[in-house]
């Protein structure tokens, strides 16, 4: 990998490693953690510390680049490059000591998602990708499971915040009818990266989510060889109104299962 994308990729990996260390050694207290939109939408001092540090490093090392983060919103102005940052994807898990927590960071330019990193904090795994450069896990190339099937496979989804997304229960029933097994783990970013690592037959996300939840994971899944659909079946760069990521072996069947088409 060469050129600016390589530099952005390496910086994102370094920031992910730093964030993993801070978060993995963090011990949030549910009694002192705060909530935002509702009582299920947690935020901790660690979310804020990680976002502030990463924002500072991006501004220092890549002046002119814009940052959009979950905790502090969007930088003013416009830039050809925008970084989407979720300092802790899975804060509810983090608050309650459940080890399924991610750091997610992606850079997007005029052509779409360019660089993405998702770190599985408690497993010490860093998934990364660069547009046209393939997907990696701790620096080693990875591919999606190109023989994956819904039957007997693991399918991942997430709640829309803490609620079911429209049509979710019908979708779950259709997956069950294929003998597929659905898991709801608590991190959109990790769900998408899991497909990229060949550990799941597909992901469907619907309802409420933001670009910082999915931009990095979508790029990792795509660069691993997975297909990316939105609900209408389009291959969007970073779909924001429903996203499916799955190997070609299972993608079309999973999409039909999602939208309820025989």
GUVOLO-759023 format. One record per residue: x, y, z of N, C-alpha, C in turn; residue number from 1; residue in three letters. Coordinates in Angstrom, 1 decimal. Example, Ala and Ser with C-alpha at 12.3 -4.5 7.8 and 13.67 -1.06 7.14 Angstrom:
! GUVOLO-759023
R    n_c1    n_c2    n_c3   ca_c1   ca_c2   ca_c3    c_c1    c_c2    c_c3    i   aa
R    13.2    -5.7     7.8    12.3    -4.5     7.8    13.2    -3.3     7.8    1  ALA
R    12.8    -2.2     7.1    13.7    -1.1     7.1    12.9     0.0     7.9    2  SER
***
This chain:
! GUVOLO-759023
R    n_c1    n_c2    n_c3   ca_c1   ca_c2   ca_c3    c_c1    c_c2    c_c3    i   aa
R     0.8    -1.2     0.0     0.0     0.0     0.0     0.9     1.2     0.0    1  UNK
R     0.6     2.2    -0.9     1.4     3.4    -1.0     0.5     4.6    -1.0    2  UNK
R     1.1     5.8    -0.9     0.4     7.0    -1.0    -0.4     7.4     0.2    3  UNK
R    -1.2     8.5     0.1    -1.9     9.0     1.3    -2.8     8.0     2.0    4  UNK
R    -3.4     7.1     1.2    -4.3     6.1     1.9    -3.5     5.2     2.8    5  UNK
R    -2.3     4.9     2.4    -1.5     4.1     3.3    -1.1     4.8     4.6    6  UNK
R    -0.8     6.1     4.5    -0.5     6.9     5.7    -1.8     7.0     6.6    7  UNK
R    -2.9     7.2     6.0    -4.2     7.3     6.8    -4.5     5.9     7.4    8  UNK
R    -4.2     4.9     6.7    -4.5     3.5     7.2    -3.6     3.3     8.5    9  UNK
R    -2.3     3.5     8.3    -1.4     3.3     9.4    -1.7     4.1    10.6   10  UNK
R    -2.1     5.4    10.4    -2.4     6.3    11.5    -3.7     5.7    12.2   11  UNK
R    -4.7     5.3    11.4    -5.9     4.8    12.0    -5.6     3.5    12.9   12  UNK
R    -4.7     2.7    12.4    -4.4     1.5    13.2    -3.7     1.9    14.5   13  UNK
R    -2.8     2.8    14.4    -2.1     3.3    15.6    -3.1     3.9    16.6   14  UNK
R    -4.0     4.7    16.1    -5.0     5.2    17.0    -5.9     4.2    17.6   15  UNK
R    -6.2     3.1    16.8    -7.1     2.0    17.3    -6.3     1.3    18.4   16  UNK
R    -5.0     1.1    18.3    -4.3     0.4    19.3    -4.2     1.2    20.6   17  UNK
R    -4.1     2.5    20.5    -4.1     3.4    21.7    -5.4     3.3    22.3   18  UNK
R    -6.5     3.4    21.6    -7.9     3.3    22.1    -8.1     2.0    22.8   19  UNK
R    -7.7     0.9    22.2    -7.9    -0.4    22.8    -7.3    -0.5    24.2   20  UNK
R    -6.1     0.1    24.3    -5.4     0.1    25.6    -6.2     0.9    26.7   21  UNK
R    -6.7     2.0    26.3    -7.4     2.9    27.2    -8.7     2.2    27.6   22  UNK
R    -9.4     1.7    26.7   -10.8     1.1    26.9   -10.7    -0.2    27.7   23  UNK
R    -9.7    -1.0    27.3    -9.6    -2.4    27.9    -9.2    -2.2    29.4   24  UNK
R    -8.5    -1.2    29.7    -8.1    -1.0    31.1    -9.1     0.0    31.9   25  UNK
R   -10.1     0.3    31.2   -11.1     1.2    31.8   -12.1     0.4    32.7   26  UNK
R   -12.6     1.0    33.7   -13.5     0.3    34.6   -14.7     1.3    34.9   27  UNK
R   -15.6     1.4    33.9   -16.7     2.4    34.1   -17.6     1.9    35.3   28  UNK
R   -18.2     2.9    36.0   -19.1     2.7    37.1   -20.5     3.0    36.6   29  UNK
R   -21.4     2.0    36.5   -22.7     2.3    36.0   -23.4     3.4    36.8   30  UNK
R   -23.0     3.6    38.1   -23.6     4.6    38.9   -23.2     6.0    38.5   31  UNK
R   -22.0     6.2    37.9   -21.6     7.5    37.5   -21.6     7.7    36.0   32  UNK
R   -21.8     6.7    35.2   -22.0     6.9    33.8   -23.3     7.7    33.5   33  UNK
R   -23.3     8.3    32.3   -24.4     9.2    32.0   -25.2     8.6    30.8   34  UNK
R   -26.4     9.1    30.6   -27.2     8.7    29.4   -27.5    10.0    28.6   35  UNK
R   -27.9     9.7    27.3   -28.1    10.8    26.3   -29.5    10.8    25.9   36  UNK
R   -29.8    10.1    24.8   -31.2    10.1    24.2   -32.2     9.5    25.1   37  UNK
R   -31.9     8.4    25.8   -32.8     7.8    26.7   -31.9     7.0    27.7   38  UNK
R   -32.6     6.3    28.6   -31.9     5.6    29.7   -31.1     4.4    29.2   39  UNK
R   -31.2     4.0    28.0   -30.5     2.9    27.4   -29.3     3.4    26.6   40  UNK
R   -29.2     4.7    26.4   -28.1     5.3    25.6   -27.0     5.9    26.5   41  UNK
R   -26.0     5.0    26.8   -25.0     5.3    27.8   -23.8     6.1    27.1   42  UNK
R   -23.2     6.9    28.0   -21.9     7.5    27.6   -21.1     7.6    28.9   43  UNK
R   -19.8     7.4    28.7   -18.8     7.4    29.9   -17.7     8.4    29.6   44  UNK
R   -16.9     8.6    30.7   -15.7     9.5    30.5   -14.8     8.9    29.5   45  UNK
R   -14.8     7.5    29.4   -13.8     6.9    28.4   -14.2     7.2    27.0   46  UNK
R   -15.5     7.2    26.7   -16.0     7.7    25.3   -15.4     9.0    25.0   47  UNK
R   -15.6     9.9    26.0   -15.1    11.3    25.7   -13.6    11.4    25.6   48  UNK
R   -12.9    10.7    26.5   -11.4    10.8    26.5   -10.9    10.3    25.1   49  UNK
R   -11.4     9.1    24.7   -10.9     8.6    23.4   -11.2     9.5    22.3   50  UNK
R   -12.5    10.0    22.2   -12.8    10.9    21.1   -12.0    12.1    21.1   51  UNK
R   -11.8    12.7    22.2   -11.0    14.0    22.3    -9.5    13.7    21.8   52  UNK
R    -8.9    12.6    22.3    -7.6    12.3    21.9    -7.5    12.0    20.4   53  UNK
R    -8.4    11.2    19.8    -8.3    10.9    18.4    -8.5    12.1    17.6   54  UNK
R    -9.5    13.0    17.9    -9.8    14.2    17.2    -8.5    15.1    17.2   55  UNK
R    -7.9    15.2    18.4    -6.7    16.0    18.5    -5.5    15.5    17.6   56  UNK
R    -5.3    14.2    17.6    -4.3    13.6    16.7    -4.6    13.8    15.2   57  UNK
R    -5.8    13.6    14.8    -6.2    13.8    13.4    -6.0    15.3    13.0   58  UNK
R    -6.4    16.2    13.9    -6.2    17.6    13.6    -4.7    18.0    13.5   59  UNK
R    -3.9    17.4    14.4    -2.5    17.7    14.4    -1.7    17.1    13.2   60  UNK
R    -2.0    15.9    12.9    -1.3    15.2    11.9    -1.9    15.4    10.5   61  UNK
R    -3.1    15.6    10.4    -3.8    15.8     9.1    -4.6    17.1     9.1   62  UNK
R    -3.9    18.2     9.2    -4.7    19.5     9.2    -5.5    19.7     8.0   63  UNK
R    -6.7    20.2     8.2    -7.6    20.4     7.1    -8.6    19.2     7.0   64  UNK
R    -8.3    18.0     7.5    -9.3    17.0     7.5   -10.4    17.3     8.5   65  UNK
R   -11.6    16.8     8.2   -12.8    17.1     9.1   -13.0    15.8     9.9   66  UNK
R   -13.6    16.0    11.1   -13.9    14.9    12.0   -15.4    15.0    12.4   67  UNK
R   -16.1    13.8    12.2   -17.5    13.7    12.7   -17.5    12.6    13.7   68  UNK
R   -17.8    12.9    15.0   -17.7    11.9    16.0   -19.0    11.8    16.8   69  UNK
R   -19.2    10.7    17.4   -20.5    10.4    18.2   -20.7    11.4    19.3   70  UNK
R   -19.6    11.7    20.0   -19.8    12.5    21.3   -19.7    14.0    21.1   71  UNK
R   -18.9    14.4    20.1   -18.7    15.9    19.9   -19.1    16.4    18.5   72  UNK
R   -19.9    15.6    17.8   -20.4    16.0    16.5   -19.4    16.3    15.4   73  UNK
R   -19.8    17.2    14.5   -19.1    17.5    13.3   -18.2    18.8    13.5   74  UNK
R   -17.0    18.8    13.0   -16.2    20.0    12.9   -16.9    21.0    11.9   75  UNK
R   -16.8    22.2    12.1   -17.4    23.2    11.2   -16.6    23.2     9.9   76  UNK
R   -17.3    23.6     8.9   -16.7    23.7     7.5   -16.8    22.4     6.8   77  UNK
R   -16.2    22.5     5.6   -16.2    21.3     4.7   -14.8    20.9     4.4   78  UNK
R   -14.6    19.7     4.1   -13.3    19.2     3.7   -13.4    18.1     2.7   79  UNK
R   -12.4    17.9     1.9   -12.4    16.7     0.9   -12.3    15.4     1.6   80  UNK
R   -11.9    15.4     2.9   -11.7    14.2     3.7   -12.4    14.4     5.0   81  UNK
R   -13.3    13.4     5.3   -14.0    13.4     6.6   -13.8    12.1     7.3   82  UNK
R   -13.4    12.2     8.6   -13.2    11.0     9.4   -14.4    10.8    10.3   83  UNK
R   -15.0     9.6    10.3   -16.1     9.2    11.1   -15.6     8.4    12.3   84  UNK
R   -15.9     8.8    13.5   -15.3     8.2    14.7   -16.4     7.8    15.7   85  UNK
R   -16.4     6.6    16.1   -17.1     6.1    17.2   -16.1     5.6    18.3   86  UNK
R   -15.9     6.4    19.3   -14.9     6.0    20.3   -15.1     4.7    21.0   87  UNK
R   -16.4     4.4    21.3   -16.8     3.1    21.9   -18.1     2.7    21.3   88  UNK
R   -18.1     1.8    20.4   -19.3     1.2    19.8   -19.7     0.0    20.7   89  UNK
R   -20.7     0.1    21.4   -21.1    -0.9    22.4   -20.9    -0.4    23.8   90  UNK
R   -21.2     0.9    24.0   -21.0     1.5    25.4   -21.9     0.8    26.4   91  UNK
R   -23.1     0.4    26.1   -23.9    -0.3    27.0   -23.2    -1.6    27.5   92  UNK
R   -22.6    -2.4    26.6   -21.8    -3.5    27.0   -20.6    -3.1    27.9   93  UNK
R   -20.0    -2.0    27.5   -18.8    -1.6    28.3   -19.2    -1.2    29.7   94  UNK
R   -20.3    -0.5    29.9   -20.7    -0.1    31.2   -21.0    -1.3    32.1   95  UNK
R   -21.6    -2.3    31.5   -22.0    -3.5    32.3   -21.0    -4.6    32.2   96  UNK
R   -19.8    -4.4    31.7   -18.7    -5.4    31.7   -18.8    -6.5    30.8   97  UNK
R   -19.6    -6.3    29.7   -19.7    -7.4    28.6   -18.6    -7.2    27.6   98  UNK
R   -17.8    -8.1    27.3   -16.6    -7.9    26.5   -16.9    -8.0    25.0   99  UNK
R   -17.8    -7.2    24.5   -18.1    -7.0    23.0   -18.2    -5.5    22.8  100  UNK
R   -17.0    -4.9    22.6   -16.9    -3.5    22.6   -15.9    -3.1    21.5  101  UNK
R   -16.2    -2.1    20.7   -15.3    -1.8    19.6   -15.0    -0.3    19.6  102  UNK
R   -13.9     0.0    18.9   -13.5     1.3    18.5   -13.6     1.3    16.9  103  UNK
R   -14.2     2.4    16.4   -14.4     2.4    14.9   -14.0     3.8    14.4  104  UNK
R   -13.2     3.8    13.3   -12.7     5.0    12.7   -12.6     4.8    11.1  105  UNK
R   -13.2     5.7    10.4   -13.1     5.6     8.9   -12.9     7.0     8.3  106  UNK
R   -12.1     7.0     7.2   -11.9     8.2     6.4   -12.6     8.0     5.1  107  UNK
R   -13.4     9.1     4.8   -14.1     9.1     3.5   -13.6    10.3     2.7  108  UNK
R   -13.4    10.1     1.4   -13.1    11.2     0.5   -14.1    11.3    -0.6  109  UNK
R   -13.8    12.0    -1.7   -14.8    12.2    -2.8   -15.2    11.0    -3.4  110  UNK
R   -14.5     9.9    -3.3   -14.8     8.6    -3.9   -15.5     7.7    -2.9  111  UNK
R   -15.7     8.1    -1.7   -16.4     7.3    -0.7   -15.4     6.8     0.4  112  UNK
R   -15.8     5.7     1.0   -14.9     5.2     2.1   -13.6     4.8     1.6  113  UNK
R   -12.5     5.4     2.3   -11.1     5.2     1.8   -10.3     4.3     2.7  114  UNK
R   -10.5     4.5     4.0    -9.8     3.7     5.1   -10.7     3.4     6.2  115  UNK
R   -10.6     2.2     6.8   -11.5     1.9     7.9   -10.7     1.0     8.9  116  UNK
R   -11.0     1.2    10.2   -10.4     0.4    11.2   -11.5     0.1    12.3  117  UNK
R   -11.7    -1.1    12.6   -12.5    -1.5    13.7   -11.7    -2.4    14.7  118  UNK
R   -11.6    -2.0    15.9   -10.9    -2.8    16.9   -11.8    -3.5    17.9  119  UNK
R   -11.6    -4.8    18.0   -12.3    -5.6    19.1   -11.5    -5.4    20.3  120  UNK
R   -11.9    -4.5    21.2   -11.1    -4.1    22.3   -10.7    -5.3    23.2  121  UNK
R   -11.6    -6.1    23.6   -11.2    -7.2    24.6   -10.6    -8.4    24.0  122  UNK
R   -10.6    -8.6    22.7    -9.9    -9.7    22.1    -8.6    -9.2    21.5  123  UNK
R    -8.3    -7.9    21.5    -7.1    -7.4    21.0    -6.9    -7.5    19.5  124  UNK
R    -8.0    -7.5    18.8    -8.0    -7.7    17.4    -8.3    -6.4    16.7  125  UNK
R    -7.5    -6.0    15.6    -7.7    -4.8    14.9    -8.0    -5.2    13.4  126  UNK
R    -9.2    -5.0    13.0    -9.6    -5.2    11.6    -9.4    -3.9    10.9  127  UNK
R    -8.9    -4.0     9.7    -8.6    -2.7     8.9    -8.7    -3.0     7.4  128  UNK
R    -8.9    -1.9     6.7    -9.0    -2.0     5.2    -8.7    -0.7     4.6  129  UNK
R    -8.2    -0.7     3.4    -8.0     0.4     2.6    -8.6     0.2     1.2  130  UNK
R    -9.3     1.2     0.7   -10.0     1.0    -0.6    -9.0     0.4    -1.7  131  UNK
R    -9.4    -0.7    -2.2    -8.5    -1.4    -3.2    -7.4    -2.2    -2.6  132  UNK
R    -7.2    -2.2    -1.3    -6.1    -2.9    -0.7    -6.4    -4.1     0.1  133  UNK
R    -7.7    -4.5     0.1    -8.1    -5.7     0.8    -8.3    -5.4     2.3  134  UNK
R    -8.8    -6.5     3.0    -9.0    -6.4     4.4    -8.0    -7.1     5.2  135  UNK
R    -7.7    -6.6     6.4    -6.7    -7.2     7.3    -7.2    -7.4     8.7  136  UNK
R    -6.6    -8.4     9.3    -6.8    -8.6    10.8    -5.5    -8.7    11.4  137  UNK
R    -5.2    -7.7    12.3    -3.9    -7.6    12.9    -2.8    -7.7    11.9  138  UNK
R    -3.0    -7.0    10.7    -2.0    -6.9     9.7    -2.0    -8.0     8.7  139  UNK
R    -2.7    -9.1     8.9    -2.7   -10.2     8.0    -4.0   -10.2     7.1  140  UNK
R    -3.8   -10.5     5.8    -5.0   -10.5     5.0    -6.1   -11.5     5.4  141  UNK
R    -7.4   -11.0     5.3    -8.5   -11.9     5.6    -9.5   -11.8     4.5  142  UNK
R   -10.3   -12.8     4.4   -11.4   -12.9     3.4   -12.7   -13.3     4.1  143  UNK
R   -13.8   -12.9     3.6   -15.1   -13.4     4.0   -15.2   -14.8     3.7  144  UNK
R   -16.2   -15.5     4.3   -16.4   -17.0     4.1   -17.2   -17.1     2.8  145  UNK
R   -16.5   -17.4     1.7   -17.1   -17.4     0.4   -18.0   -18.6     0.2  146  UNK
R   -18.1   -19.5     1.1   -19.0   -20.7     1.1   -20.1   -20.6     2.1  147  UNK
R   -20.2   -19.4     2.7   -21.2   -19.3     3.8   -22.6   -19.5     3.3  148  UNK
R   -23.4   -20.0     4.2   -24.8   -20.2     3.9   -25.7   -19.8     5.0  149  UNK
R   -26.9   -19.4     4.8   -27.8   -19.1     5.8   -28.1   -20.3     6.7  150  UNK
R   -28.3   -21.4     6.0   -28.6   -22.7     6.7   -27.4   -23.1     7.5  151  UNK
R   -27.6   -23.2     8.8   -26.5   -23.5     9.7   -25.5   -22.4    10.0  152  UNK
R   -25.8   -21.2     9.4   -24.9   -20.1     9.6   -25.2   -19.2    10.7  153  UNK
R   -24.3   -18.2    11.0   -24.6   -17.2    12.0   -24.9   -15.9    11.3  154  UNK
R   -26.0   -15.3    11.6   -26.4   -14.0    11.0   -26.5   -13.0    12.1  155  UNK
R   -25.9   -11.8    11.9   -25.9   -10.8    12.9   -26.8    -9.6    12.5  156  UNK
R   -27.4    -9.1    13.5   -28.2    -7.8    13.4   -28.0    -7.0    14.7  157  UNK
R   -28.6    -5.9    14.7   -28.6    -5.0    15.9   -30.0    -4.4    16.1  158  UNK
R   -30.3    -4.0    17.3   -31.5    -3.3    17.6   -31.4    -1.9    17.0  159  UNK
R   -32.5    -1.2    16.8   -32.5     0.2    16.4   -32.6     1.0    17.7  160  UNK
R   -31.4     1.4    18.2   -31.1     1.8    19.6   -31.5     0.6    20.4  161  UNK
R   -32.5     0.7    21.3   -32.9    -0.5    22.1   -34.2    -1.1    21.6  162  UNK
R   -34.7    -0.7    20.4   -36.0    -1.1    19.9   -35.8    -2.0    18.7  163  UNK
R   -36.9    -2.8    18.4   -36.9    -3.5    17.2   -37.1    -2.6    16.0  164  UNK
R   -36.4    -2.8    14.9   -36.6    -2.0    13.7   -37.8    -2.5    13.0  165  UNK
R   -38.4    -1.7    12.1   -39.6    -2.2    11.4   -39.4    -3.4    10.6  166  UNK
R   -40.2    -4.4    10.9   -40.1    -5.7    10.2   -39.1    -6.7    10.8  167  UNK
R   -38.5    -6.3    11.9   -37.4    -7.1    12.5   -37.9    -8.5    12.9  168  UNK
R   -39.0    -8.6    13.5   -39.5    -9.9    14.0   -39.8   -10.8    12.9  169  UNK
R   -40.4   -10.3    11.8   -40.7   -11.1    10.6   -39.4   -11.6    10.0  170  UNK
R   -38.4   -10.7     9.9   -37.1   -11.1     9.4   -36.5   -12.2    10.2  171  UNK
R   -36.5   -12.1    11.6   -35.9   -13.1    12.4   -36.6   -14.4    12.2  172  UNK
R   -37.9   -14.4    12.0   -38.7   -15.6    11.8   -38.2   -16.3    10.5  173  UNK
R   -38.0   -15.5     9.5   -37.6   -16.0     8.2   -36.2   -16.6     8.3  174  UNK
R   -35.3   -15.9     9.0   -34.0   -16.5     9.2   -34.1   -17.8     9.9  175  UNK
R   -34.9   -17.9    10.9   -35.0   -19.1    11.7   -35.5   -20.3    10.8  176  UNK
R   -36.4   -19.9     9.9   -37.0   -21.0     9.0   -35.9   -21.5     8.1  177  UNK
R   -34.8   -20.8     7.8   -33.7   -21.4     7.0   -32.8   -22.2     7.8  178  UNK
R   -33.0   -22.3     9.2   -32.1   -22.9    10.1   -30.8   -22.1    10.3  179  UNK
R   -31.0   -20.8    10.0   -29.9   -19.8    10.4   -30.0   -19.4    11.8  180  UNK
R   -29.0   -19.0    12.4   -29.0   -18.6    13.8   -28.6   -17.1    13.9  181  UNK
R   -29.5   -16.3    14.5   -29.3   -14.9    14.6   -28.6   -14.5    16.0  182  UNK
R   -27.7   -13.6    15.9   -27.1   -13.1    17.1   -27.2   -11.5    17.1  183  UNK
R   -27.5   -11.0    18.3   -27.5    -9.5    18.5   -26.5    -9.2    19.6  184  UNK
R   -25.4    -8.7    19.3   -24.2    -8.6    20.2   -24.0    -7.2    20.8  185  UNK
R   -24.5    -6.2    20.1   -24.4    -4.9    20.7   -23.4    -3.9    20.0  186  UNK
R   -22.9    -4.2    18.8   -21.9    -3.3    18.1   -22.1    -3.5    16.6  187  UNK
R   -22.6    -2.5    15.9   -22.7    -2.6    14.5   -21.3    -2.7    13.8  188  UNK
R   -20.4    -2.0    14.3   -19.0    -2.1    13.7   -18.4    -3.5    13.8  189  UNK
R   -18.5    -4.1    14.9   -18.0    -5.4    15.1   -18.7    -6.5    14.3  190  UNK
R   -20.1    -6.3    14.2   -20.8    -7.2    13.4   -20.4    -7.2    11.9  191  UNK
R   -20.1    -6.0    11.4   -19.7    -5.9    10.0   -18.3    -6.5     9.8  192  UNK
R   -17.4    -6.2    10.8   -16.0    -6.7    10.7   -16.0    -8.2    10.8  193  UNK
R   -16.9    -8.8    11.6   -17.0   -10.2    11.8   -17.3   -10.9    10.4  194  UNK
R   -18.1   -10.3     9.6   -18.3   -10.9     8.3   -17.0   -10.8     7.5  195  UNK
R   -16.3    -9.7     7.6   -15.0    -9.5     6.9   -14.0   -10.6     7.3  196  UNK
R   -14.1   -11.0     8.5   -13.1   -12.0     9.0   -13.6   -13.5     8.7  197  UNK
R   -14.7   -13.6     8.0   -15.2   -15.0     7.6   -15.8   -15.7     8.8  198  UNK
R   -16.3   -15.0     9.8   -16.9   -15.6    11.0   -18.4   -15.6    11.0  199  UNK
R   -19.1   -15.0    10.0   -20.5   -14.9    10.0   -21.0   -14.9     8.5  200  UNK
R   -22.2   -15.5     8.3   -22.7   -15.6     7.0   -23.4   -14.3     6.5  201  UNK
R   -23.5   -13.3     7.4   -24.1   -12.0     6.9   -24.5   -11.2     8.1  202  UNK
R   -24.7    -9.9     7.7   -25.2    -8.9     8.7   -26.3    -8.1     8.0  203  UNK
R   -27.4    -7.9     8.7   -28.4    -6.9     8.3   -28.6    -5.9     9.4  204  UNK
R   -28.5    -4.6     9.1   -28.7    -3.5    10.0   -29.8    -2.7     9.4  205  UNK
R   -30.8    -2.3    10.2   -31.8    -1.4     9.8   -32.2    -0.5    10.9  206  UNK
R   -33.2     0.4    10.7   -33.6     1.3    11.7   -32.6     2.4    11.9  207  UNK
R   -32.3     2.8    13.1   -31.5     3.9    13.4   -30.0     3.5    13.6  208  UNK
R   -29.1     4.1    12.8   -27.7     4.1    13.0   -27.1     5.2    12.3  209  UNK
R   -25.8     5.5    12.5   -25.1     6.7    12.0   -23.9     6.2    11.2  210  UNK
R   -23.4     7.2    10.4   -22.2     6.8     9.6   -21.0     6.3    10.4  211  UNK
R   -20.9     6.9    11.6   -19.7     6.4    12.4   -19.9     5.0    12.9  212  UNK
R   -21.2     4.5    12.9   -21.4     3.1    13.3   -21.0     2.1    12.3  213  UNK
R   -21.1     2.5    11.0   -20.9     1.5     9.9   -19.9     1.8     8.9  214  UNK
R   -19.4     3.0     8.8   -18.5     3.3     7.6   -17.3     2.4     7.6  215  UNK
R   -16.6     2.3     8.7   -15.4     1.4     8.7   -15.7     0.0     8.5  216  UNK
R   -16.8    -0.5     9.2   -17.1    -1.9     9.1   -17.6    -2.3     7.7  217  UNK
R   -18.3    -1.4     7.0   -18.7    -1.7     5.6   -17.5    -1.8     4.7  218  UNK
R   -16.5    -0.9     4.9   -15.3    -1.0     4.0   -14.6    -2.3     4.3  219  UNK
R   -14.4    -2.7     5.5   -13.7    -3.9     5.8   -14.4    -5.1     5.2  220  UNK
R   -15.8    -5.1     5.4   -16.5    -6.2     4.8   -16.4    -6.3     3.3  221  UNK
R   -16.5    -5.1     2.6   -16.4    -5.0     1.2   -15.0    -5.5     0.7  222  UNK
R   -14.0    -5.0     1.3   -12.6    -5.3     0.9   -12.3    -6.8     1.2  223  UNK
R   -13.0    -7.4     2.1   -12.8    -8.9     2.3   -13.5    -9.7     1.2  224  UNK
R   -14.2    -9.1     0.3   -14.9    -9.8    -0.7   -16.4    -9.9    -0.5  225  UNK
R   -17.0    -9.4     0.6   -18.4    -9.4     0.8   -19.1    -8.4    -0.1  226  UNK
R   -20.4    -8.7    -0.4   -21.2    -7.7    -1.1   -22.0    -6.8    -0.1  227  UNK
R   -22.2    -5.6    -0.5   -22.9    -4.6     0.3   -24.2    -4.2    -0.4  228  UNK
R   -25.4    -4.4     0.2   -26.6    -4.0    -0.4   -27.3    -3.0     0.6  229  UNK
R   -28.2    -2.1     0.1   -29.1    -1.5     0.9   -30.5    -2.2     0.8  230  UNK
R   -31.5    -1.7     1.4   -32.8    -2.4     1.3   -33.4    -2.5    -0.1  231  UNK
R   -33.0    -1.6    -0.9   -33.5    -1.6    -2.3   -32.6    -2.5    -3.2  232  UNK
R   -31.6    -3.1    -2.6   -30.7    -3.9    -3.4   -29.6    -3.2    -4.1  233  UNK
R   -29.5    -1.9    -3.8   -28.4    -1.1    -4.4   -27.1    -1.4    -3.7  234  UNK
R   -26.0    -1.3    -4.4   -24.6    -1.5    -3.8   -24.1    -0.1    -3.4  235  UNK
R   -24.6     0.5    -2.4   -24.2     1.8    -1.9   -22.8     1.7    -1.3  236  UNK
R   -22.1     2.8    -1.3   -20.8     2.9    -0.6   -20.9     2.7     0.9  237  UNK
R   -21.7     3.6     1.5   -22.0     3.5     3.0   -23.5     3.7     3.1  238  UNK
R   -24.3     2.6     3.0   -25.7     2.8     3.0   -26.2     3.3     4.4  239  UNK
R   -27.0     4.3     4.4   -27.4     4.9     5.7   -28.9     4.7     6.0  240  UNK
R   -29.6     3.9     5.1   -31.0     3.6     5.4   -31.2     2.0     5.3  241  UNK
R   -30.3     1.3     5.9   -30.4    -0.1     5.9   -29.2    -0.7     5.1  242  UNK
R   -28.5    -1.6     5.7   -27.3    -2.2     5.1   -27.2    -3.7     5.3  243  UNK
R   -26.8    -4.4     4.3   -26.6    -5.8     4.3   -25.2    -6.0     3.9  244  UNK
R   -24.4    -6.9     4.6   -23.1    -7.3     4.2   -23.0    -8.8     4.3  245  UNK
R   -22.6    -9.4     3.2   -22.6   -10.9     3.2   -21.7   -11.4     2.0  246  UNK
R   -21.2   -12.6     2.1   -20.5   -13.2     1.0   -21.4   -13.4    -0.2  247  UNK
R   -20.9   -13.5    -1.4   -21.8   -13.7    -2.6   -22.6   -15.0    -2.4  248  UNK
R   -22.1   -16.0    -1.7   -22.8   -17.3    -1.5   -24.1   -17.1    -0.8  249  UNK
R   -24.2   -16.1     0.1   -25.4   -15.9     0.9   -26.1   -14.6     0.8  250  UNK
R   -25.5   -13.6     0.1   -26.0   -12.3     0.0   -27.4   -12.2    -0.6  251  UNK
R   -27.6   -12.8    -1.7   -28.9   -12.6    -2.3   -30.0   -13.3    -1.5  252  UNK
R   -29.8   -14.4    -1.0   -30.8   -15.1    -0.2   -31.1   -14.3     1.1  253  UNK
R   -30.0   -13.7     1.7   -30.2   -12.9     2.9   -31.0   -11.7     2.6  254  UNK
R   -30.7   -11.0     1.4   -31.4    -9.8     1.0   -32.9   -10.2     0.9  255  UNK
R   -33.2   -11.3     0.2   -34.6   -11.7     0.0   -35.3   -11.9     1.4  256  UNK
R   -34.6   -12.5     2.3   -35.1   -12.8     3.6   -35.3   -11.5     4.4  257  UNK
R   -34.5   -10.5     4.2   -34.6    -9.2     4.8   -35.9    -8.5     4.3  258  UNK
R   -36.1    -8.4     3.0   -37.2    -7.7     2.4   -38.5    -8.5     2.3  259  UNK
R   -38.4    -9.8     2.6   -39.6   -10.6     2.5   -40.0   -11.0     1.1  260  UNK
R   -39.0   -11.1     0.2   -39.3   -11.5    -1.2   -39.0   -13.0    -1.3  261  UNK
R   -39.9   -13.8    -1.8   -39.6   -15.3    -2.0   -38.5   -15.5    -2.9  262  UNK
***
